[in-house]
Structures are given as structure tokens and as C-alpha cells.
Amino acid sequence: MSRLGNLGARLYRGEVGYDFIRNRKIWYGVSILITITAIIGVAVGGLRMGIEFQGGAVFTTDTKAKISTAQATDVATEASGHLAIVQELGNGGLRIQITEVDTAKANEIKDTLSDELGIPAEEINADLVGPSWGEQIANKAWTGLAVFMVLVVVYLAIAFEWRMAVAALIALIHDITITVGVYALVGFEVTPGTVIGLLTILGYSLYDTVVVFDSLKEGQKDITKQTRYTYSEIANRSINSTLVRSINTTVVALLPVAGLLFIGGGVFGAGMLNDISLSLFVGLAAGAYSSIFIATPLVADLKERDPQMKALKKRVLARRAAAAAKGESPDDGPEDPREDTATAGTAVGRPRSHRTPGKR
């Protein structure tokens, strides 16, 4: 068995583990700091909306231009009065994108580009995008996001409980905020591809969260019938038991996305790949983080407020205090058969002791 596989097995059995729940305030603080930075980035720099949302014109040439993309950017920007985005196509031609341009202005820009690029006007294709179309796309995206959030909350409340639904919703908002903030900070363009990426990473983040919640649901069966572990300890065991799985799935998902972002968009200059790959890369990383460090600790915080869980915690601490006074381990002594059901596979910090059948 590989080292990572062996670690995963030990984490699942409770032989090793990290106390995520106890240190949850650290992770809350980190998330709050990142979220505030993201909000400031959006408020100060704003989002650079693509032509699909703002409207404008796209000029493409099939003939290799006589000037560089930097020179073409200067020419197009000066002719339009707006910042132009110029990309070199595979055939040597150019794709020039300018926002907030109407039909009359587009014709003027086309003539200017023809003179400066040394390409006949009839060989320059101009496509206009109306702002109303972009507004429709934006409205549909917000509607789809709202419907997704509502369905998530309803499903989790039915399949698990309302506390898990609330925690998952907060984690999803956390992921969206961070991803949007990164777009504002780095200045990448927001396009329909970005929206697709956002919706995709929400599904992934939810999947990772549900995996942990499912483990927690199994671990908390008949929890009040035992006095070995508190709810937070069982929640922490659920995170540790699925930790290696979360890391593996996240790394495997991030590798191809990183290839699109850093190699396709960075090395080969395929800028259009950045639209979706950045949202996927940031969102996948944020989703894995929130599933481990935000969602489950929030569930534990909410659950520990329940009177039954408070009473359980008192009984657990009382049992441990009594055992410590006698110089015994809390796991020693006769076991209540009901505890085997409630805490099967949920040992915290070390494995359960094994007794020889027929002996006490």
C-alpha cells in the first residue's frame, strides 16, 4: 500500500488525525480575511465584463496584419475611445474586441483599422453584440444561480438536516465570493464561460461537502446513547476519514484545469481559455477548502448549541474526569453495547482497544 493510501486507512480508523474542529476559529479567520479582500477587490476595481454583457463589436481578419498586437491595441483604442482587446489568431490574423460600440462607430473603426493594418476593409469582418443580449444572459445566470441555491438547501435539509443545509449554503457563498474577487483582482474578463465555470465549481464544492456530511450522518447515529465522544469529536473524525479522498479528487480535478490556465492561456496565449479555466481553478481549490475547514465546523458549531448535544458533552466530560481521577483511561471499563453502534468507526485520536472474545 502506498504511503498516502496507508495514511488514508489510518485516518479512517482514527489512529491519526488533525483536530479541524478545535482549530476552527483559525480557519474562520482565514476565510473572513480572504472574503474581505475579495469584496474590496470587487468594490474598488470592479469586474471587467466581457463584450457579451456590455455589448460592442468584434473585428477579425483572416490576413496576417503588418503590425503587432500591441500596435493594433493602440490603434483600436484610439479609434474607438475604449480599451481594445487584441488577440492573434492561429492563421496570423487578429481578433479585436471593443465594448460599447454602435453600428455607426463600428464602421468608422473598421475603416481606421483597414488603413492602419494595411488590410482591405472587405477582408475585415465586424460582428456587433447588443447590450440587451448580454443583459438577458446575466439575468438568466442570476436566476439559475438562485434556483441552484434553493434546490441545494431543500435537498440537504431533507437528506440530512437544516444545520447542514445552512452550512453548505454559507460554504457555497464563500466559494463564489472568493472566485469573483479573484477575477476583480487579476482583471480577467467575465464572459459566459466564466458563468459556466462558476456553476460547475458550485456542483463540485457541494459534492465534496456532501461526502463529509454523509460520513458525519453515519457517525452520529444513536450519538446520545454513548458517553465516549462529543458531537464535535465525531464531526472531526468524519473530516479526517474523508480527507485523503478530498485531496485526491481535488488534485486530479485541478491538474487538467491548471494545464488550461497556465499552459493553454499563459504559454500559448489562448486567452479565451482563461475565461472558464480561472473560475474552475480558483473555485475547485476554494470548494475543497470550504468543505473541510468551513462547512463541517459550522455544522458542529450549530449542533453543539442543541440542548441534547450540550447534555452529551457534559456527560462525556464527566466520564473523562471520573476516569482521570481514578487514573484510568476513558476508554477502559465495561462498555455499553449501544456505544458500539453509535461510535463504530468514529474513534478520535487512537483506535478502539481490542479484547479477546469471552474475556473482560
C-alpha positions as a Markdown table, in Angstrom:
| # | Residue | x | y | z |
|---|---|---|---|---|
| 1 | Met | 0.0 | 0.0 | 0.0 |
| 2 | Ser | 1.3 | 3.5 | -0.8 |
| 3 | Arg | 2.1 | 6.0 | 1.9 |
| 4 | Leu | -0.9 | 8.1 | 1.0 |
| 5 | Gly | -3.2 | 5.0 | 1.0 |
| 6 | Asn | -1.8 | 3.9 | 4.3 |
| 7 | Leu | -2.3 | 7.4 | 5.8 |
| 8 | Gly | -5.9 | 7.3 | 4.5 |
| 9 | Ala | -6.5 | 4.0 | 6.2 |
| 10 | Arg | -5.1 | 5.2 | 9.5 |
| 11 | Leu | -7.1 | 8.4 | 9.3 |
| 12 | Tyr | -10.3 | 6.4 | 8.7 |
| 13 | Arg | -9.6 | 4.1 | 11.7 |
| 14 | Gly | -8.9 | 7.1 | 13.9 |
| 15 | Glu | -5.2 | 6.2 | 14.6 |
| 16 | Val | -4.0 | 9.6 | 13.5 |
| 17 | Gly | -5.8 | 12.9 | 12.8 |
| 18 | Tyr | -5.8 | 16.6 | 12.9 |
| 19 | Asp | -8.3 | 18.5 | 15.1 |
| 20 | Phe | -10.0 | 20.6 | 12.5 |
| 21 | Ile | -12.9 | 21.4 | 14.8 |
| 22 | Arg | -10.8 | 22.6 | 17.7 |
| 23 | Asn | -8.9 | 25.0 | 15.4 |
| 24 | Arg | -11.9 | 26.2 | 13.5 |
| 25 | Lys | -11.6 | 29.8 | 14.7 |
| 26 | Ile | -8.2 | 30.0 | 12.8 |
| 27 | Trp | -9.9 | 28.8 | 9.6 |
| 28 | Tyr | -12.8 | 31.1 | 10.1 |
| 29 | Gly | -10.4 | 34.0 | 10.5 |
| 30 | Val | -8.5 | 33.0 | 7.3 |
| 31 | Ser | -11.8 | 32.8 | 5.3 |
| 32 | Ile | -13.0 | 36.1 | 6.6 |
| 33 | Leu | -9.8 | 37.8 | 5.7 |
| 34 | Ile | -9.8 | 36.3 | 2.1 |
| 35 | Thr | -13.5 | 37.2 | 1.7 |
| 36 | Ile | -12.9 | 40.8 | 2.8 |
| 37 | Thr | -10.0 | 41.1 | 0.4 |
| 38 | Ala | -12.3 | 39.7 | -2.4 |
| 39 | Ile | -15.1 | 42.2 | -1.6 |
| 40 | Ile | -12.6 | 45.1 | -1.6 |
| 41 | Gly | -11.3 | 43.9 | -4.9 |
| 42 | Val | -14.8 | 43.9 | -6.4 |
| 43 | Ala | -15.7 | 47.3 | -4.8 |
| 44 | Val | -12.5 | 49.1 | -5.8 |
| 45 | Gly | -11.5 | 47.5 | -9.1 |
| 46 | Gly | -14.9 | 46.2 | -10.2 |
| 47 | Leu | -15.4 | 43.3 | -12.7 |
| 48 | Arg | -14.2 | 43.6 | -16.2 |
| 49 | Met | -17.3 | 42.5 | -18.0 |
| 50 | Gly | -16.9 | 40.9 | -21.5 |
| 51 | Ile | -18.5 | 42.1 | -24.7 |
| 52 | Glu | -21.3 | 39.6 | -24.3 |
| 53 | Phe | -22.5 | 41.6 | -21.3 |
| 54 | Gln | -21.7 | 45.1 | -22.2 |
| 55 | Gly | -22.3 | 45.0 | -26.0 |
| 56 | Gly | -19.8 | 46.2 | -28.6 |
| 57 | Ala | -18.0 | 45.0 | -31.7 |
| 58 | Val | -15.6 | 42.2 | -32.6 |
| 59 | Phe | -13.3 | 42.7 | -35.7 |
| 60 | Thr | -11.5 | 39.7 | -37.1 |
| 61 | Thr | -9.0 | 39.5 | -40.0 |
| 62 | Asp | -8.1 | 36.4 | -42.0 |
| 63 | Thr | -4.9 | 38.1 | -43.3 |
| 64 | Lys | -1.8 | 38.5 | -41.3 |
| 65 | Ala | -1.5 | 42.1 | -40.1 |
| 66 | Lys | 1.5 | 44.2 | -40.8 |
| 67 | Ile | 1.6 | 45.5 | -37.2 |
| 68 | Ser | 2.0 | 43.8 | -33.8 |
| 69 | Thr | -0.8 | 43.1 | -31.4 |
| 70 | Ala | 0.5 | 45.9 | -29.2 |
| 71 | Gln | 0.3 | 48.4 | -32.0 |
| 72 | Ala | -3.1 | 47.1 | -33.1 |
| 73 | Thr | -4.3 | 47.6 | -29.5 |
| 74 | Asp | -3.1 | 51.3 | -29.5 |
| 75 | Val | -4.8 | 51.9 | -32.9 |
| 76 | Ala | -8.1 | 50.3 | -32.0 |
| 77 | Thr | -8.2 | 52.0 | -28.6 |
| 78 | Glu | -7.5 | 55.4 | -30.1 |
| 79 | Ala | -10.1 | 54.9 | -32.9 |
| 80 | Ser | -12.9 | 53.8 | -30.5 |
| 81 | Gly | -12.1 | 55.7 | -27.3 |
| 82 | His | -12.4 | 52.5 | -25.4 |
| 83 | Leu | -9.8 | 49.9 | -24.3 |
| 84 | Ala | -9.5 | 47.3 | -27.0 |
| 85 | Ile | -8.5 | 43.7 | -26.5 |
| 86 | Val | -6.4 | 42.2 | -29.4 |
| 87 | Gln | -5.6 | 38.6 | -29.8 |
| 88 | Glu | -3.5 | 36.9 | -32.5 |
| 89 | Leu | -5.3 | 34.1 | -34.3 |
| 90 | Gly | -3.7 | 30.8 | -35.4 |
| 91 | Asn | -3.7 | 31.9 | -39.1 |
| 92 | Gly | -1.8 | 35.1 | -38.2 |
| 93 | Gly | -4.9 | 37.3 | -38.3 |
| 94 | Leu | -6.2 | 39.4 | -35.4 |
| 95 | Arg | -9.3 | 39.4 | -33.2 |
| 96 | Ile | -10.0 | 42.9 | -32.0 |
| 97 | Gln | -12.7 | 43.3 | -29.3 |
| 98 | Ile | -14.1 | 46.7 | -28.3 |
| 99 | Thr | -17.0 | 47.3 | -25.9 |
| 100 | Glu | -19.8 | 49.9 | -26.1 |
| 101 | Val | -19.6 | 50.5 | -29.8 |
| 102 | Asp | -22.7 | 51.1 | -32.0 |
| 103 | Thr | -23.1 | 50.4 | -35.8 |
| 104 | Ala | -22.0 | 53.9 | -37.0 |
| 105 | Lys | -18.9 | 53.9 | -34.7 |
| 106 | Ala | -18.1 | 50.3 | -35.8 |
| 107 | Asn | -17.9 | 51.4 | -39.4 |
| 108 | Glu | -15.5 | 54.2 | -38.6 |
| 109 | Ile | -13.3 | 51.9 | -36.6 |
| 110 | Lys | -13.3 | 49.4 | -39.4 |
| 111 | Asp | -12.1 | 52.0 | -41.9 |
| 112 | Thr | -9.3 | 53.1 | -39.5 |
| 113 | Leu | -8.2 | 49.5 | -38.9 |
| 114 | Ser | -8.1 | 48.9 | -42.6 |
| 115 | Asp | -5.8 | 51.9 | -43.2 |
| 116 | Glu | -3.5 | 51.2 | -40.2 |
| 117 | Leu | -3.4 | 47.4 | -40.6 |
| 118 | Gly | -2.9 | 47.6 | -44.4 |
| 119 | Ile | -5.8 | 45.2 | -45.0 |
| 120 | Pro | -8.7 | 45.9 | -47.4 |
| 121 | Ala | -11.9 | 46.8 | -45.5 |
| 122 | Glu | -13.8 | 43.9 | -47.1 |
| 123 | Glu | -11.4 | 41.5 | -45.5 |
| 124 | Ile | -12.2 | 42.7 | -42.0 |
| 125 | Asn | -15.3 | 41.0 | -40.5 |
| 126 | Ala | -17.3 | 43.0 | -38.0 |
| 127 | Asp | -19.8 | 41.4 | -35.6 |
| 128 | Leu | -21.9 | 43.6 | -33.3 |
| 129 | Val | -23.2 | 42.4 | -30.0 |
| 130 | Gly | -26.1 | 44.3 | -28.4 |
| 131 | Pro | -26.1 | 45.1 | -24.7 |
| 132 | Ser | -29.7 | 43.8 | -24.3 |
| 133 | Trp | -28.5 | 40.3 | -25.2 |
| 134 | Gly | -25.8 | 40.5 | -22.6 |
| 135 | Glu | -28.4 | 41.7 | -20.0 |
| 136 | Gln | -30.6 | 38.7 | -20.8 |
| 137 | Ile | -27.6 | 36.3 | -20.3 |
| 138 | Ala | -26.8 | 38.0 | -17.0 |
| 139 | Asn | -30.3 | 37.7 | -15.8 |
| 140 | Lys | -30.6 | 34.1 | -16.7 |
| 141 | Ala | -27.3 | 33.4 | -15.0 |
| 142 | Trp | -28.5 | 35.0 | -11.7 |
| 143 | Thr | -31.8 | 33.1 | -12.0 |
| 144 | Gly | -30.0 | 29.8 | -12.5 |
| 145 | Leu | -27.8 | 30.5 | -9.5 |
| 146 | Ala | -30.7 | 31.4 | -7.3 |
| 147 | Val | -32.6 | 28.3 | -8.3 |
| 148 | Phe | -29.5 | 26.2 | -7.7 |
| 149 | Met | -29.1 | 27.6 | -4.2 |
| 150 | Val | -32.7 | 27.0 | -3.3 |
| 151 | Leu | -32.6 | 23.4 | -4.5 |
| 152 | Val | -29.4 | 22.8 | -2.6 |
| 153 | Val | -30.9 | 24.0 | 0.7 |
| 154 | Val | -34.1 | 22.0 | 0.2 |
| 155 | Tyr | -32.2 | 18.8 | -0.7 |
| 156 | Leu | -29.7 | 19.0 | 2.2 |
| 157 | Ala | -32.5 | 19.8 | 4.7 |
| 158 | Ile | -34.4 | 16.7 | 3.6 |
| 159 | Ala | -31.5 | 14.3 | 3.1 |
| 160 | Phe | -29.6 | 15.5 | 6.2 |
| 161 | Glu | -30.8 | 18.3 | 8.4 |
| 162 | Trp | -31.3 | 22.1 | 8.3 |
| 163 | Arg | -28.0 | 22.8 | 10.0 |
| 164 | Met | -26.1 | 21.1 | 7.2 |
| 165 | Ala | -28.1 | 22.9 | 4.7 |
| 166 | Val | -27.2 | 26.3 | 6.2 |
| 167 | Ala | -23.5 | 25.3 | 6.5 |
| 168 | Ala | -23.4 | 24.2 | 2.9 |
| 169 | Leu | -25.1 | 27.4 | 1.7 |
| 170 | Ile | -22.5 | 29.5 | 3.6 |
| 171 | Ala | -19.7 | 27.5 | 2.1 |
| 172 | Leu | -21.1 | 27.9 | -1.5 |
| 173 | Ile | -21.4 | 31.7 | -1.0 |
| 174 | His | -17.9 | 31.7 | 0.4 |
| 175 | Asp | -16.6 | 29.9 | -2.8 |
| 176 | Ile | -18.5 | 32.3 | -5.1 |
| 177 | Thr | -17.2 | 35.4 | -3.3 |
| 178 | Ile | -13.6 | 34.3 | -3.5 |
| 179 | Thr | -13.8 | 33.3 | -7.2 |
| 180 | Val | -15.4 | 36.6 | -8.2 |
| 181 | Gly | -12.9 | 38.5 | -6.0 |
| 182 | Val | -10.0 | 36.9 | -7.8 |
| 183 | Tyr | -11.5 | 37.9 | -11.2 |
| 184 | Ala | -11.7 | 41.5 | -9.9 |
| 185 | Leu | -8.1 | 41.5 | -8.5 |
| 186 | Val | -6.4 | 39.9 | -11.6 |
| 187 | Gly | -8.5 | 41.8 | -14.1 |
| 188 | Phe | -9.6 | 38.8 | -16.1 |
| 189 | Glu | -12.6 | 39.3 | -18.4 |
| 190 | Val | -16.0 | 37.9 | -17.2 |
| 191 | Thr | -17.7 | 36.1 | -20.1 |
| 192 | Pro | -20.5 | 33.4 | -20.4 |
| 193 | Gly | -17.6 | 30.9 | -20.0 |
| 194 | Thr | -16.9 | 32.4 | -16.6 |
| 195 | Val | -20.6 | 31.9 | -15.6 |
| 196 | Ile | -20.4 | 28.3 | -16.7 |
| 197 | Gly | -17.3 | 27.8 | -14.7 |
| 198 | Leu | -18.9 | 29.2 | -11.6 |
| 199 | Leu | -21.9 | 26.9 | -11.8 |
| 200 | Thr | -19.6 | 24.0 | -12.4 |
| 201 | Ile | -17.5 | 24.6 | -9.3 |
| 202 | Leu | -20.6 | 25.0 | -7.1 |
| 203 | Gly | -21.6 | 21.5 | -8.1 |
| 204 | Tyr | -18.1 | 20.2 | -7.3 |
| 205 | Ser | -17.9 | 22.0 | -4.0 |
| 206 | Leu | -21.4 | 20.6 | -3.0 |
| 207 | Tyr | -20.3 | 17.1 | -3.9 |
| 208 | Asp | -17.2 | 17.3 | -1.7 |
| 209 | Thr | -19.3 | 18.7 | 1.2 |
| 210 | Val | -22.0 | 16.0 | 0.9 |
| 211 | Val | -19.3 | 13.3 | 1.1 |
| 212 | Val | -18.2 | 14.7 | 4.5 |
| 213 | Phe | -21.8 | 15.2 | 5.6 |
| 214 | Asp | -22.7 | 11.6 | 4.7 |
| 215 | Ser | -19.8 | 10.3 | 6.9 |
| 216 | Leu | -21.0 | 12.6 | 9.7 |
| 217 | Lys | -24.6 | 11.3 | 9.3 |
| 218 | Glu | -23.4 | 7.7 | 9.8 |
| 219 | Gly | -21.2 | 8.6 | 12.7 |
| 220 | Gln | -23.9 | 10.5 | 14.7 |
| 221 | Lys | -26.4 | 7.6 | 14.8 |
| 222 | Asp | -27.5 | 7.0 | 18.4 |
| 223 | Ile | -24.9 | 9.5 | 19.5 |
| 224 | Thr | -26.8 | 10.4 | 22.7 |
| 225 | Lys | -26.7 | 6.7 | 23.8 |
| 226 | Gln | -23.0 | 6.8 | 24.4 |
| 227 | Thr | -20.6 | 8.8 | 26.6 |
| 228 | Arg | -17.3 | 8.4 | 24.8 |
| 229 | Tyr | -17.4 | 11.2 | 22.2 |
| 230 | Thr | -18.9 | 14.6 | 21.8 |
| 231 | Tyr | -20.6 | 15.7 | 18.5 |
| 232 | Ser | -17.6 | 17.9 | 17.6 |
| 233 | Glu | -15.2 | 14.9 | 18.0 |
| 234 | Ile | -17.3 | 12.7 | 15.8 |
| 235 | Ala | -17.5 | 15.6 | 13.2 |
| 236 | Asn | -13.8 | 15.9 | 13.3 |
| 237 | Arg | -13.5 | 12.1 | 12.7 |
| 238 | Ser | -15.7 | 12.5 | 9.7 |
| 239 | Ile | -13.4 | 15.1 | 8.2 |
| 240 | Asn | -10.3 | 13.0 | 8.8 |
| 241 | Ser | -11.9 | 9.9 | 7.4 |
| 242 | Thr | -12.6 | 11.6 | 4.1 |
| 243 | Leu | -9.6 | 13.9 | 4.0 |
| 244 | Val | -7.4 | 11.8 | 1.7 |
| 245 | Arg | -10.3 | 11.3 | -0.7 |
| 246 | Ser | -10.9 | 15.0 | -0.8 |
| 247 | Ile | -7.3 | 15.7 | -1.5 |
| 248 | Asn | -7.1 | 13.1 | -4.2 |
| 249 | Thr | -10.2 | 14.3 | -6.1 |
| 250 | Thr | -9.2 | 17.9 | -5.8 |
| 251 | Val | -5.7 | 17.3 | -7.2 |
| 252 | Val | -6.9 | 15.2 | -10.0 |
| 253 | Ala | -9.5 | 17.8 | -10.9 |
| 254 | Leu | -7.0 | 20.7 | -10.7 |
| 255 | Leu | -4.3 | 19.2 | -12.9 |
| 256 | Pro | -6.2 | 19.5 | -16.2 |
| 257 | Val | -7.6 | 22.9 | -15.3 |
| 258 | Ala | -4.1 | 24.1 | -14.4 |
| 259 | Gly | -3.0 | 22.9 | -17.9 |
| 260 | Leu | -5.7 | 25.0 | -19.5 |
| 261 | Leu | -4.9 | 28.1 | -17.4 |
| 262 | Phe | -1.1 | 28.1 | -17.2 |
| 263 | Ile | -0.2 | 26.3 | -20.4 |
| 264 | Gly | -3.0 | 27.0 | -22.8 |
| 265 | Gly | -3.7 | 30.5 | -21.6 |
| 266 | Gly | -0.3 | 31.5 | -20.4 |
| 267 | Val | 2.3 | 29.8 | -22.6 |
| 268 | Phe | 0.3 | 29.5 | -25.9 |
| 269 | Gly | -1.6 | 32.7 | -25.4 |
| 270 | Ala | -5.1 | 31.2 | -25.9 |
| 271 | Gly | -6.7 | 33.9 | -23.8 |
| 272 | Met | -10.2 | 32.7 | -24.4 |
| 273 | Leu | -9.4 | 29.6 | -22.2 |
| 274 | Asn | -8.8 | 31.9 | -19.3 |
| 275 | Asp | -12.5 | 32.8 | -19.1 |
| 276 | Ile | -13.5 | 29.4 | -17.8 |
| 277 | Ser | -10.2 | 27.9 | -16.5 |
| 278 | Leu | -9.6 | 30.6 | -13.9 |
| 279 | Ser | -13.0 | 30.2 | -12.4 |
| 280 | Leu | -12.6 | 26.5 | -12.4 |
| 281 | Phe | -9.1 | 26.6 | -10.8 |
| 282 | Val | -10.0 | 29.1 | -8.1 |
| 283 | Gly | -13.4 | 27.5 | -7.4 |
| 284 | Leu | -12.2 | 24.0 | -7.2 |
| 285 | Ala | -9.5 | 25.0 | -4.7 |
| 286 | Ala | -11.9 | 27.1 | -2.7 |
| 287 | Gly | -14.6 | 24.4 | -2.7 |
| 288 | Ala | -12.2 | 21.8 | -1.3 |
| 289 | Tyr | -11.1 | 24.2 | 1.4 |
| 290 | Ser | -14.6 | 25.2 | 2.4 |
| 291 | Ser | -15.8 | 21.5 | 2.6 |
| 292 | Ile | -13.1 | 20.7 | 5.1 |
| 293 | Phe | -12.5 | 23.9 | 7.0 |
| 294 | Ile | -15.8 | 25.8 | 6.8 |
| 295 | Ala | -18.9 | 23.6 | 6.2 |
| 296 | Thr | -18.4 | 20.8 | 8.8 |
| 297 | Pro | -17.0 | 23.0 | 11.6 |
| 298 | Leu | -20.1 | 25.2 | 11.1 |
| 299 | Val | -22.3 | 22.2 | 11.4 |
| 300 | Ala | -20.5 | 21.3 | 14.7 |
| 301 | Asp | -20.9 | 24.8 | 16.0 |
| 302 | Leu | -24.7 | 24.8 | 15.2 |
| 303 | Lys | -25.2 | 21.3 | 16.5 |
| 304 | Glu | -23.4 | 21.9 | 19.8 |
| 305 | Arg | -26.0 | 24.6 | 20.6 |
| 306 | Asp | -28.7 | 21.9 | 20.8 |
| 307 | Pro | -29.7 | 21.0 | 24.4 |
| 308 | Gln | -29.2 | 17.3 | 23.7 |
| 309 | Met | -25.6 | 17.8 | 22.5 |
| 310 | Lys | -24.9 | 20.1 | 25.4 |
| 311 | Ala | -26.0 | 17.4 | 27.8 |
| 312 | Leu | -24.0 | 14.8 | 25.9 |
| 313 | Lys | -20.9 | 17.0 | 26.2 |
| 314 | Lys | -21.4 | 17.3 | 29.9 |
| 315 | Arg | -21.7 | 13.5 | 30.3 |
| 316 | Val | -18.6 | 12.9 | 28.2 |
| 317 | Leu | -16.5 | 15.4 | 30.2 |
| 318 | Ala | -17.9 | 14.0 | 33.5 |
| 319 | Arg | -16.9 | 10.5 | 32.5 |
| 320 | Arg | -13.4 | 11.5 | 31.5 |
| 321 | Ala | -13.0 | 13.5 | 34.7 |
| 322 | Ala | -14.0 | 10.5 | 36.7 |
| 323 | Ala | -11.7 | 8.2 | 34.8 |
| 324 | Ala | -8.8 | 10.7 | 35.2 |
| 325 | Ala | -9.4 | 10.8 | 39.0 |
| 326 | Lys | -9.1 | 7.0 | 39.1 |
| 327 | Gly | -6.0 | 7.1 | 36.9 |
| 328 | Glu | -7.8 | 5.2 | 34.2 |
| 329 | Ser | -8.3 | 5.8 | 30.5 |
| 330 | Pro | -11.8 | 7.0 | 29.5 |
| 331 | Asp | -11.9 | 4.0 | 27.1 |
| 332 | Asp | -11.3 | 1.5 | 29.9 |
| 333 | Gly | -14.0 | -0.3 | 31.9 |
| 334 | Pro | -17.2 | -2.0 | 30.8 |
| 335 | Glu | -18.8 | -0.9 | 27.6 |
| 336 | Asp | -22.4 | -0.3 | 26.9 |
| 337 | Pro | -23.4 | -2.3 | 23.8 |
| 338 | Arg | -25.2 | 0.7 | 22.5 |
| 339 | Glu | -21.9 | 2.6 | 22.2 |
| 340 | Asp | -20.7 | 0.2 | 19.6 |
| 341 | Thr | -23.4 | 1.3 | 17.3 |
| 342 | Ala | -23.1 | 5.0 | 18.0 |
| 343 | Thr | -19.3 | 5.2 | 17.7 |
| 344 | Ala | -18.4 | 2.5 | 15.2 |
| 345 | Gly | -15.5 | 3.8 | 13.1 |
| 346 | Thr | -15.5 | 7.1 | 14.9 |
| 347 | Ala | -12.6 | 6.8 | 17.3 |
| 348 | Val | -10.9 | 10.1 | 17.8 |
| 349 | Gly | -7.1 | 10.2 | 18.2 |
| 350 | Arg | -6.5 | 6.5 | 18.5 |
| 351 | Pro | -8.1 | 3.1 | 17.7 |
| 352 | Arg | -10.5 | 1.3 | 19.9 |
| 353 | Ser | -9.0 | -1.3 | 22.2 |
| 354 | His | -9.4 | -4.9 | 21.2 |
| 355 | Arg | -10.4 | -7.6 | 23.7 |
| 356 | Thr | -10.2 | -11.3 | 23.4 |
| 357 | Pro | -13.7 | -12.8 | 22.9 |
| 358 | Gly | -15.1 | -14.2 | 26.1 |
| 359 | Lys | -12.9 | -12.2 | 28.3 |
| 360 | Arg | -13.4 | -8.9 | 30.2 |
